[in-house]
Structure formats: C-alpha cells, structure tokens
C-alpha cells in the first residue's frame, strides 16, 4: 500500500528515532549511557545549547567553542540529562538518579563532595550577578599609585584599580585530586544542573582559557599602546560571557600566566563571576618552584579565600566516618558553614558514638560547660567559648580533656572587640602548643579576623591624605587587597600604624595567623588520625601516647 507523504515522513522519523535508540551504548570508560557519536571527553554542541548575550570582544572568541569540549574521563551529556534540566534537578538529585539507574556506584566520600556542589547550586538559585560595566580606555592608562605606603613593595604603581568584589558573591569551588578521582564527573554534574537563574555560563579547559586571554591582551596593546592595563577590560569581556565560569584542569606552568592571574581572577570576581574549577594540585602547590613565584602567591591567597578548596582523593581510614573533603577552616558563615562543622565534628569525634552530648570540666572550683562532645572532640560556638570570661587556665584544662576543637560562628573582630580578640588568640596559642586540632567557621577570611577591611582602609586613607594629595587614594582598595593577602608578613608595617597599641600586640596578632596557617595544613590535620597511608590505627595510638606525655609535661 502506498503511504501518503505526511504518513511516510512520520514513519521515517519513527525509524530514525528507533535507530538512534539502538545505537545508544554504555561507555566502557565511564559507565554512563551516551549516544554512540559522543566520545568520552567530547560533548555534542546540540546537547549543550545555552543562551548568551552578544559579548564585546577584542579578539577571536574561543570560549564559546572550547567550553563544549570535555577533556576528562566521563561524558554526561545524555538525553536523560537534557530532559532533567527542565525539572531543575540539583547535583545531589542528579547523582541519586544515576546511582538508582546503576550508572554510578554510591560512594559516601563522593556524596559529601556533591553536597558542597548542592550548597552552591542553592545559592545560585537566588543569585543575580550585577551588570557588567566596562572600564573606559582613559581609566586603563597608567596613574600614580598609593603603593608608596609600603615603599613600592608590591611592584609598581601603574595598575588600574579594580572594582570591589560584591559582598553577595557566592563563594566558588576548587576541586582537586589525582587522576581518576572523579573531577570531571563532578564538574559535569554541577555544570549540567546549574539552575535557570544562571543567565550565562561558560566551561573551558584552563589552558585554552589563558591562551585566549593572552591573545586578547596582545590585541589591545597593539591597538591602544603597550602601557595600557588591558586586564580589567578583558575581564569585563569574559564576564559578559558567563555569570558562572567553570575551568577544567586549573594549573599554572607559565610565567606570563603567573604575572596576571591574581588581577585577572579578582577582576572577574569584581563583575560578579562565580568561579568553579578542577585541578590536580592544591592551591599551595600551584606554580611550585616557578620563576618569580612570589608574584603568583597573591593568586594562591585569592583562590583560598574566595573558593572552597575541596580534596577529592578519598583517603582510606580505619574508622567508619569518611574524612571531610574540605579544609578545616570555612568562611563565610554561609549555607556551607553548618554542614562543614558537623562533618568535621563527626570525623574527629567517636565513630562508634558520634551523637553529641554535653560535659562539664572543673577549673579551680569553677565549671566550664562543654555543650557538645563526641569522644575527644569538643564543639563550641564562639560566644560559648570566647564570649564569656575565660582564661589561659581554662583553655589548658580543655586541652588536657580533648584532642580536637570545633569553634563555629566566629565573627570578624575590630578594635572595639580587642578583648575578645586577645582571648581568642590565647585559645589559639593553647591549641597550637598542645598539638590539638582546630576546626573553624568564620564570618570573614582568616587575615580579616582581627583587623577589618574598614579599619585597614581608614588607616591607609589617613596615610594617603598625609602623603599624597594628587588622587592616589583611588588605589586604596587595590593596595589593601594585596596587603590583606599577606598580612602575616606585613606585621612590622602594621605595628607602626594606628591599628595596634604597640609592637607586642601586632606580634601576637601575626603569630596567631601564622599558627592558624600551620594548623590548617594537611600534615597537621592528618597527624594521629590513623590514616592507612600513615600507619593506620597503630599510628593513631602512638600519637595519642605521645600527646599524653606532652600534656603531662605541661602540668
């Protein structure tokens, strides 16, 4: 029987769809269902459509093409994922769906990481990036700077001041781990489930991104002169292309990248861009032993302050509770903060009886109430520990009773809270000298705990008005950012300002920052925890005996 033309077209469409379904295969590399024409590491552009306003560009745009490439071991742009986009699934729901469908194996360590992705997903639902404002060409020309406040110690004064990073900018994510740790699967999961509130998004391999940035910078310098500061303008162009910017394989091996990364990343953030990146290395390991690495250190500080650094490597532990993937310090007091404290409390506490209970310690006839205890771990809020009259003797008694401390809801302290700051520094010294572990959730980054940005700005403005009346004060915010990045090493200059009552206070402040940095290191945190790679339960028991002898010697 001869078919009519419309019916014939319908039959051919049905046959095509059936053939496409038959061609679907299970990827042998990643175990995810994927169309046969999509290889692991490549995503069809037809499955990755996104709306984007026309962006101003000063060089050929490679971001739109490169962002569709997936240089990784997992491909997740399946038909099911595309359909799920309309349901506004978050990363945790998408993960559960894939586990339920047998596409992924449930892993508690990985689930804890995905919970961090989910927290950021929820923040982005309600986040509205500010409109991008391009700097004028006139503002990009060299100007006199306030860097003389530190004797030019930051390498010159011709850089254009960057805009202030919005206070409501969600903190991004820095996911690092070895090959095979699931970096790309996690990035796929996050990127594919970004909420509809995210108007524009870009994903690109970091190496390709930096190549494009250098091409743009070169083009601008050719057009407007070699002395122009092109980084803010290029950053504005990039910000127009993505409210959320995702990097695969963040690394720095080139001195040209190292010289501009700090300003580039900060400029992007000043336009409200949320950064999410994967890497093989912890930020502290980036560009290690590189030429002029000192110039790159501020970029490391910025990454650690503005992105949650999460370790993807699942360390084997003899205990039942998996090690939290993030570091021990968390700022600000956002949606992540409560779960951060809870995860570390469960890990550092008694794995067999993790539920908290209160205890009372007695010091010289006085009671110290410890509101939450699990095993040898104690959890206080800042007000519960520091907000009440306590002394070094109280802290020493706590060190004898517990091996680890979680202190949550730590505020930023100004000169009006100097008593609280001194008390908190005394507690930090006690934890450090007893070799205990410390977990913090803070309202501000660690360098701003004892000196606020407002105080720093006021002090620098006073210095500027006294030494430079030619408009150099416009660089205050830029200089202050560099200053706050390495506050510990600038304690000598700070002691001469009006921020401290004398050298001794400035020294105690700098020492506290130094000790917090050391106590936040992986070596300090994992010591005595019984990780299999370090000797397992025997290592933990030996460390407990060593610390017990240390505490006996201090009595």
Secondary structure, DSSP 4 states (H G I P E B T S, - for coil): -PPPHHHHHHHHHHHHHHHHHHH-EE-TTT--EE-TT--TTB--GGG-----PPPP-SS---HHHHTTB--SS-----HHHHHHHTTT--HHHHHHHHHHTTSS---HHHHHHHHHHHHHHHHHHT--PPPP-PPPTGGGS----GGGGGTTTTT-S-SPPPPPPPTTPPPEEEEE--TTSSHHHHHHHHHHT--TT---EEEEEHHHHHHHHHHHHHHHHHHH-TTS--HHHHHHHHHHH-SEEEEES-----HHHHHHHHHHHHHHHHTTPEEEEEESS-GGGTTTT-TTTHHHHHHHHHHHHHEEEEE-----BSSSSPPPSB-SEEESSSTTHHHHHHHHHHHHS-SSS-S-EEEEEEETTEEEEEEEEETTEEEEEHHHHTSS---HHHHHHHHHH-SEEEEEEEPP--GGGHHHHHHHHHHHHHHHHTT-EEEEEESS-GGGSSS-HHHHHHHHHHHHHHH--SSGGGGHHHHHHHHHHTGGGGHHHHHTTTTSSSHHHHHHHHHHHHHHHHHTSHHHHHTTS-BGGGTHHHHHHHHHHHHHHHHHHH-
